Amino acid sequence: MTARMTPAARLRAGMAEGIVMAPGAADALTARLVERAGFPAVYMTGFGATASRLGLPDLGLMSQTEMTEHARIMTRAVTIPVVADADTGYGGPANLHRTVREYVQAGVAAIHLEDQVAPKRCGQLAGIRLVDAEENARRLACALEARGEDDLLVIGRTDALPAMGLDEAVRRAALYAQAGVDLVFVDGVKRVAEVEAIARAVPGPKVVSIVDGTEAVALTAADLQAMGFSLAFYALSALFSAVRAMEETLAALRRDGTPSGRADAMTSYGAFADLVDLAGHQARADRFGG
């Protein structure tokens, strides 16, 4: 893979070699950490974006403008491919067309579009409502037309598993594959048996999302690759880890009147400066500044 390849081409090449692990990032800083850890791709999670930007739950509260701006900031922060949540496309066919064009211009490698009724909600929550499967297949065809000659992977996501069961989820995945999407994604898995059943029943390139706190987290990337998955999201691992660490530090500060007891759990100023490339910016200022 070379720097001249598009993000989508690099993601495609990575999946050709084996499963691509894409940890979730709620913001650009987390995306930098994902890249630094050596992962080949990062997932811009709508759950995390909503939490970090609004401090609110994943209930379809982020607008198209907010989500695509979030994606644009993230792609500028890293060199690895960004896979972005595009929710339901934010409206009818005209809105969906614009959504795809905005994500293309943001420089993401891939987007996923889901079949929920707007406003959507997190795939792990109860109360999900779905649009008609055939209607959603037409919407995906609209998204594919909207990308035109640009290199963008379109992932067809269904949330039918928790709402209507495995058989309907598999039927929808097959229908979306027939519409021409690059990968299909059955969201809402919680149990190992569900992942195994999807792997058996859904042919072709497919995505799985492993959510912390569910039984499915016991599956390793090697397990998922053996089942035939091409791309694995770990949407919440970094976010949940960061929240716990911040809670513990703030609790210690409140209790002790000093954060000194948490020093070993913190990064250093120098390490953080390196993460955000402070030296590079200072060098540029020295070369070109007054």
N, C-alpha and C positions, 0 to 999 in steps of 0.2 A: 504494500500500500504506500502511496506517495502523497505528498502534500497537495499535488495538483488534482487529485481525485476529489470529486464532490463528497460532501458528508454522507449522502445516500450511498454512493459507490463504496465508500470505506466501510459503511455498516453492512452492505451487501457482501463485500469481500470477507468481512469478519464472520458473518453467519455461514459462509461457504466453508470455513475452516472448522466450525464447531459452534456450540451455543455461545451467544454473546450475553454476558451479564451486564445489566444496566441498572446500577443503584439509583434510587430516587434522589433528586436534589430539590429542595424547596426554594433555593435561591442560587445566585451566581457564586457566592462564596463556597457553598456546599458542592457545587459543580466542580470548582477548582480542586477541592479535596478528593472528589471521586476520580478526577483525572490524575492527581498526584499519587493516588493509591494504585494506579496502574490498570484501571478498568478501561475497556475499549470503547465504552459508550456511557452516556448518562441519560437518565429519564427525568424529564421535567414533569413532576407529578402535580396534577391539579389539586389534589388533597393538600400537598405541602405548599403549593403556591398560594392557595386560599388562606391557609393558616399563617404563613409568613407575611403575606401582604395585607390581609384584612383582620387576622386574628379570629377567623370565623370558620365554621365547619364546611365540609365539601358538599354543598347543597345547590350548586349551580349559581353561586353568587358572583363569580368573576365574569366580567364581560369579555367579549371577543377582543376588544382593544387592550384590556388589561392582560389577558393571557398571551396575546401575540407580542406585546411589549416585553412581558416577562421572558418569553422565549428569545427575543432579539437580544436582550441583555445577557442571557445565559450563553448563547452561541458566541458572543463577543468575548466571553470570559475564558472559554476553553477551546482547545483544538480538536477534541474528540467529538464524534457525532452526538447530536442531541435528539432524542426521541421525545416528542411533545404531546401532551394531552390536549386534544381539541374538542373535548366534550361532545355535544351533539351537532356542532357546526354553527350554533347560534342563530337559528332561524330557518327560513325556507331556502329553496334552491339558490336564489340570488345571494342571500347571506352566506350560504355554504360556499358558493363560488368565491366570494370575497375572502372568506376565512382561509381557504386553501391558498389563495394568492398572497395573503398576508404572511402565512407561515413560510411559503416559498421565499419571500423577500426577507424573512427573519433568518433564513439560513439553516433551518432545521433539517435533519436527515429523514425524519419520518413523523407522521402524526397518526393518532388513532381517533376514530369517530365511532360513537356508540349509538345504540338503538333505543335509548330511553326517551320518554316523553319529557320535554323541557318544562320546568327546570329539572335537571338531572340531580342525582345524588350519588354519593360514594357507593361503589359496587358491593361493599360489605354490609350495607345498611338494609333494613327491611323497608317495604313500601315502594319498591321500584316499580314503575309503570313503563311498558314498552310500546313503541310505535309498531304498526303493522310491518311484518318482515319484508314483504314485497315492496312496500313503500320505502323502507330503509335501503333495500338493495338499489332502488332507483337513486336514492340520495348518494350512495357510494359511487354509482356510475357518474353522477354529477361531479363529485369530488375528483374522480379520475380524469374527467374531461377538463376540469378547471386547472389541473396541474400541467396540462399540455405537454410540451417537450421538456419541461424542467424535471430534474432528477429528484423526486420526492417519493418516498415509500408511503403508501396509504395502507393503514391497518384497519380492518373491519372488526369492530368490537361488539360483542353481544353481552348483555347483562341478563340473559334469559335464565341462566342457571339458578340463581336464588329466587327469581320471580316465577318461573314456569317449569323448571326441572331440566334434567340432563338431555332428554330427547329433543326438546324444543331448542335448547342451546346448540346441539349438534346440527339440527336442521337449519338453523339460522346461519351457523358458521359455514355450512356447505353452500347455502344460497349466496352469501357474501363473497365466498371464493369464486363462485360462478360469475358474479358481477365484475370480477377482475382485480380485486384488491391484492396487494402483494403478500400480506399475511393476514391470518384471522386470529382473534383473541377472545377466548371465553373467560370473562372476568367473574369474580366472586367465588373462586375456589377456596375451600377451607380445609377439606380433608384430602389425605393422600389418595384415597380411592377415587375421588372426583378427578384429580389430576391424571391418574392412570386411565380412567374411562375416557377422558377427553383425548388423551394421547392415542388410544386405540381407535376411537371413532372419527377423529378429525384428521384427514390426510393433508399433506402439503405443509408449507411453512406456517408456523404458528407460534403464538406468544403465550407465556404464562406469567401471572403476577403472584409472587409469593409474599403473603402479608404476615408480618410478625404477630404472634399471639394465636395463630391457627396451627392445626396439626400439620398442614402442608409445609411448614417451615423446616421440618425434618428432612425434606428432600434436598439433596445436594445438586449443584450444577451438573455434576457427572450423571446423576440419576436422571435429571431432566433432559440432558442431551441424549442419553440412551433411549428415552421415550420418544424422541423425535422433535423436541421443541427447538426453535431457532433462536429465540430471544426471551430472556427472563428479566422481569422487573422486580426490584426490591424497593418498592416505593417508599416505605416508611422507616426502614432500619436506621438510616442516618438521622432523620428527624426525631424519632422517638428517643434515640440515644442522646441527642443534643438537649432535648427538653429535660430528660432526667438529670443530666450533668448540670444544667443551669439551675434547676430546682434545688439540687443539693448544695451548690455553691451559694445561692441566695439564702437558703435556710441557715447555712453556717455563718454567713455575714450578719444576718438578723440576730442569730443566737449569741454569737461571740463578739460582735462589734468589729470584726476584722475578717478578711478573707484568707488570712495567712495559713490557716489549717487546711486549705484546699489547694495550696500551691502545687503539690505534686500531681493534681488532677487537671492543671491548666497548661496550655501551651505558653511559651515564652513570648515576650515582645518581639525578640529577634526572629523567632520561627514564624510568627504571624506576619511580620514585615516581609519575610521571604515569600510567604504564601501569596500575598497581594502584590508582589514584585515592586516593593518600594525602591530598591536599589536601581532597578531599571528606569523608573520614572525620575529618580534623582539624577541619574547619569544623563538622561535626555535633557533635563533642565540645565545641567552644567554645560552641555555641549551647545545648546541653542538659546539659552536664556541670556538675560542682560548681565 
